[in-house]
Amino acid sequence: MTLSLDSVLARQGDSPIKNFTLKCITGVHQDVVKRWIRIVLQRGVSDLNLSTDFSLDDVTVSSASLRKLTIHGGTGCEEFVNPKSISFDTPNVFYLNYSGLVADDYPVVKMRSLFVARINLMLSEDHIERIRAPDDVLLENGEVFVLRFVNVLSLMYGIRNVQILTLLGDTLEVLSLSCESLPVFKNLKTFIITINKDRGWQAMPVILRNCPRLETIIFKGLLHHVTDKCGDACPCISQEDKGHSLTSCAVKTIEIQGFRATMKEITMIKHLLDYFPCLEEMKVFIEEDDPTQLKNPEVSRLVLEMFELYNISSSCDVQLLVSDSLDKKWAAQGHMPHI
């Protein structure tokens, strides 16, 4: 592959490259990958898609022509080897999809034109355990470990002009170590969060407080790992300032995907309705792939009654919805709940 791609790039000379997609598995030396990246950047690539099964230890993406950037790194690693440094000097990028192990440092992040960002910072189970440890134990883990995750702030400050932001479950755990220092996302209008039931969302209260123009939140799942640092964004732990971070948020629309009709989800929905003061519309989509309680006619009836009460007791339009694909699936199975 190395000789083949080198020869293709050589035959093209200095002709401009518009789109470039590179997928590498273990066996290609990272110096070779870096050379390919430099070549296409020098030739004015505007859409770069890079996916490797290994982590590049030191990466700098510098280009004024680049508009779309996708980086997936380290997804095939048997061992978690964190990159030493990742830099983005890309002032005209409007779309970023970044997925990989947390780098030790993000020395340069220039993305003043960024409009859409999807961030997936991946952690090992050992990392999760150490992040959730009490502060005194966390410090005993070593300065390098703590500093690595605090340095993620440089990445967040670099993307702070974004208008549509997606964060995946591990990312919220990473941000929990430095959430009080997060930047204000003054332009953010749509926040999409993919929830993993094994991951916490300790950073959620601060993120919501730091998004003054937020209009829409899309929850891809509601069930998350409960910790004593969950904050007031959820009703998991009783506390005096319950819902405080929500009351200062001007969100008008909430979409919830993957609803399974569990009591925890229903309690969470009620919490969101109670504390988001400007909420006008909530759409709740039933889980498509995994079994849900809604196949039980009695449960289905009770959930529908609950949603009717939501509409009566609040000024928000609350809708329980079935996707077209799930509707067809249920019809084929002879299961037609009254939703």
N, C-alpha and C positions, 0 to 999 in steps of 0.2 A: 504493500500500500504506500509506503514511504516514497519509493522510487516512482511509483505511478503518479502520485499527487505532485511530487517535485517536478516531474517531467511535464505535467499538464500546466502547472504554473509557469514553468520556464518557456513553454511554447507560446504562451499568451503574451510574453514580453511584459510591457508596462501598460497594457490595455486595462481600462477601468473594470472593476468588479462591483456589481450592484448587490447581489445576494451571495452569501457564502455559508454553507452548513458543513460542520465537521463533527463526526462522531467517532470517538477513539475508545478502544478497549486496552486493557493492560498488554504491554508489549511494545508500544510506541513510546520512545523516550520523550520526556516532557520538553527537553530542549528543542526537539524537532517540532513539537506542537507550537511552542512559542515562536519559532521561526515562521511557521505558516501564518500564525496570527499577525505577526509584524508585516509580512508580505501583503496580505489582503488589506490591512489597515493603510499601508502606504499607497495602495492602489485605489483608495477611496471607497471601500465597501460601505454601504448604507444599512444593510441588514445582515447582522452576524449572529449565527446560531452555533454555539460550541457546547458539545456534550462529551465528557470523559468519564471513564470508570475509575479514574484515579484523581487525586488532588494535585493541582499544579502548585508548587511551593511558593512561587513569587510571580505574580501576574500584574502587568500594567496594560490597560486598554486605553490608548490615547488616540483620539481621532475627532476632527471637526466635522467630518462627513457622515459619521455614524448616526443613524436615526433609530434603529431597533437593535436591541442587544439581549440575547438569551444565553445564559451560562448555567450549565448543569455540571457540577463537578463532584467527584468522590462518591457517587452513588453505588459503585460496585466494590468499594473497599471492604476487605475483611477486617482490617484494623483502621481505626479512625486516626488519620494523620492530618492534623490541621495545617492549612497553608500558612506560610509565614507572613505574606503580605499580598493584598489585592488593592489595586488602585483603578479608579475610573476617571480619566480626564476626557470626558465626553460631553461637552457643553450643549450639543444639539440633539442628544438622545431624548426621544419623547416616550419610548416604551422600554422598560427593563423587566426581564424575567430572570431572577438570580436565585439559584438553588445550589447549596453546597455546605461543606463544613465551615465552621466559624474560623475566619483568619485571625492570626495573632494581632494584625493591625490593618487598618484601612487608611493609609497616610494621605491619599488624595481621592476625594469624591466630589467631582464637579459635574453636576447635572441640572443646570439651571432651567432647562427646557422640559424637564421630565413631567409627563402627564399621567402615565399609567405605570405602576410598579407592582410586581409580585415577588415577595421575599420569602424564601424558605431556608432558614438556617437550621441545619441538622445537628442533632446531638446524640451521643451514645447514652445508654441507660446509666452508665457511671457518671457522665456529666450531669444528668438529671438529678441523680442522688446527691451529688456534691452541691449543685445549685440550690437545692431545697434544704440543705443543712442549715442549722442556726448560724448566725453571723460569726460567732467566735470559732466554730468548727470550720466555717467557710474560709476564714483567714488562715487557719492552720493548713488548708489544702495547698497553699503556696501563692505567692504574689503573681506569678506568671499566669496561673489558672484564672485568677480573679481579673487581672488586667486584660486578658484576651477578650473576655465577655464585656467588660466595660468599654473596650475600644470599639465595640459595635456601634456605640453612640456616633462615631465619626461617619459611619455608613448612614445612620438615620438622619443626621444633620445634612448630609449631602443630598438626600432625596426629599427634604422637607417641603419642597414646592409642589409635590405631586398632588393630583386631584382625585385619582382613583388608586387606592392602595389595598393590596391583598396580603395578609399575613397568615402563615400556617402555624400549626400548634407549637412546634419546637421554638419558633421565633419568639413567641410570647414568653416562654420560659427563659430564653436568653435575655430578653429585655427586662425581666424582673430584677436583675442585679443592678440595673442603672436607671430604672423607670422614672425616678424622681428628677433625673437630669435630661429627660427626653425633650426634643425641640417642640415648638409649637408648629403644627401643620396648618398654617393659616389658609391654605388653598384647598384643603382636603374636603371633598363633597361626598364621596362614596367610600365606605370602609367595608371590606370583605374579609371575614375571618373564618378560617377553616378550623373547626374544633376537633380535637382528639380527646376521647374520654380518659386517656392516660396522661394527658398533659394539662398543666394548670394555666390559668390566665391572670396571674397576679398583676400583670402590667395593664390590664384593661381599664381600671379607674383613671389612671394618669393619662392614658391615650385619649380617652373620651373627654377629659378636661382640657386637653391640649389641641382639640379640633373645633375651633369656634364657629366654623362655617359648615360643619358636617350636616348633611341632609338625609343620607341613606346609609343604613347598616344592613349587610347581608350576612346572616349567621349560617354557615354550613355545618349544622349540628349545634346543639346546646349543651350536651353533657360533657363536662370537663372534670379534671382531677381537682378535688377540693383540698385547699391548704389553708393554713391560718393567715395567709397573706392574700387571699382571694380579693379582699377589699369589699367595697360596698356595691360593686356592679352586679352582684348576684346575691340571692337570699340563702346561700349555702350555710353561712355562719351568722348567727344572730349578733347584731351590734347596734350601738346607739345611732350611728350616722348612716344607717342603711339607706341606700339609694342616693346618697349625697352627690356622687359624681355624675349620676344620670340627670339630676334636676338642673344642672347647669348646661346640659347638652341640648342643642336645638334640632335634634333629629326629627324628621317628619315621617319618614317611611322606614319600616323594618320588614325584611324578608327572612323567613326561617325555613331552611331546607332540612330534609331528613327527619321530620317529626315522627316519633314512634308512639306517641300517646302515653308516655310514662308519667308518673306523678311528679318526678323531678322536673320534667319539661313543662308540665302544666303550671307548676309553681313558679318556674322561671319566667314564663310568659306573663303571668299575673304581675310579677315583680316589674317587668319592663313596662307594662301598661300603667302601673301605679306611679312610676317615678320619671318617665320621660314626659315632660310637661307639654311639649309641642307635637307629640305624635298624632298623626292624622290617619295613617294606614298601616296595617300589619297583615302580611300575607304569610300563611303557614302552609308549607307544602309537605305532604305525607311522604315518608321514606319509600323509595321505589324498590330497593334491592333486598333489604333485610326484612324479616317478619315483623309485623307490628301488632299492637293490641287491637287495632281497629277491625280486624277480621272477626272479632267477637262482637255480635250484634248488640249486646248489652253495653259493652265498653264504647262502641261506636255511638250509641244513643246518648250516653252520659257525656261524652266529649262534645257532641253537638250541642247539648244543653249548656255546657260550660261556655262554649263559644258564643252562644246566644246571650248569656249573662254578661260576658265581656262587652258585647255591643251595647247592651242596655246600660251598664254601669260606667261606661267611659264614652268619650266623644270620638274615639278612634274606630275606624271601620276595620273590624277583625274578620279575616276570611280564612277558612280551612279549605285548602285546594288539593285537587288530584291532577297530576300531570296527564297529558294525553296518553303517553306510553303506559302508565300505571293503570289508567282507566281501561285500556284495551286488554292489559294483562289480567285484570280482575274479571272482565267480561268473559274472557276465554276460559277462566277457571270457574265460572258460574258464581263468582262472589261479587255482589253488588251492594255494598254498604250505602246507607242513606246519607251521602255526603254531597 
